Amino acid sequence: MRGTVPILCDEYNHVTENLHALAAARVHDRGPATIDAAPHAMFSVTLRKAEQTRRYSISSLSQSGWEVTQEREGEIRHVFYDDWHRVERTLAIFQLEVSELTEHGWQEIPAQASRA
């Protein structure tokens, strides 16, 4: 129990489980239809090593939240968040992974050349 006081009544445990399930559902139910304006890139990095490519991006969607995209060898993970704390964690993970990859010889490629 990550630093919390245990609750003795099972009734309260179910409330927490339901809230977590509800929050997870909201993350996956969000989609392009909720976009208020054009996305604004907050973080965008493309790395290449030999024939391998990795792309990471986080874009603000105005009042709708954030669009997070990670691409590895053509496999794309695309998620919409409305919780800034999730975005912060994802950004930290992306920055760590980019740092580790560049230490192992991956090269950052400029944005205009990244889709070529």
N, C-alpha and C positions, 0 to 999 in steps of 0.2 A: 504494500500500500504506500506508495511513494510519499512518505512524510505526512500522511494524514492520520487523524485519530480514528480508530476502527469504530464503526457504528454497529451497535449490538442488534438493532432491529432490522430484519430482512426487508421490510417494507421500504426503507430508505435506500437500500442497495439497488432495488429494482428501479427506483426513480433515476438514479445516476446512470444505470445501464441504458435506460430508455432515452435519456438525454444524449448520451454518446451516440447511440444508434441514429437519433434524429439529426444530430450534427453531421454525421457521416453521410446520411442520405442527402442533406442539403448540398454538400460539396459535390456529389456526383450528379445531382439533378440540375445543376446550373449549366447553362449552355449559351451558345452564341446569340440565341433569341433574346437574351437579357441585356445585351450590350447597348449602352446609352449613346456612346460616341466611339470614335476610332480609338483603338488601343494605343496607349502611350508606353513605349518600351522603357522599363526601369533597369533591366539587366538583360544583356544579350551577348553571348559568347559562342563562337564556333571554333572548334579545335580539330586539327587533322594530324594524323600520323600514318604515313604511307597511304594506304587506300581506306583507312578507317576515318570516320567523321563523327563528331559529337556536337550537338547543338543544345544550348540551354537558354531559355528566355523567360522573363517575367514581365508582364505588361499590366498597367493599370487600365481598368475598364470604367473609369469615372465612378459613378455611384454604384455600379454593379459588382465591383470587387476586382479580382485579379485573375489573369489568365497565365497559367504556368505550363510550359512546354519543355519536354526533354526528348531529344532524339538520339538514338544509338543505332548505328548501322541500319538506318531505314525504319526502325521500330520507334513509333512516336507515342509518348505518354502525354496526354493533354488533359488538364484539370482546371476547373474554375473554383476559386475560393472567395468567400466573403469574410473570412476571419484573418486579420492582419498577422496574428501570431503564427498561423500556419505558413503564411507567406515568408515571414522572417526566418522560420526554421528551414524552409525550402531554400531560401537565398543562402543561408549559412552552409547548407549541404552542397549546393551548387558551387559556391566559392571554394570550399574545401576540395571538392572533386577536381575542379579546374586547376587549383594549385598543385594537387598531387599529380595530375596528368602532365602538366607542363614540366614538373620536376623529372618526369619519365620520358621526356622527349617530344611530347605533343606540342604542336605549334598553333598559336592563335592566328586565325586568318581574318582579314578585314571584312566587315559586314557586306560591302558591295560584291566581294569575290566569293562569299560563303555559299551562295546558291548556284554558282557556276558549275 
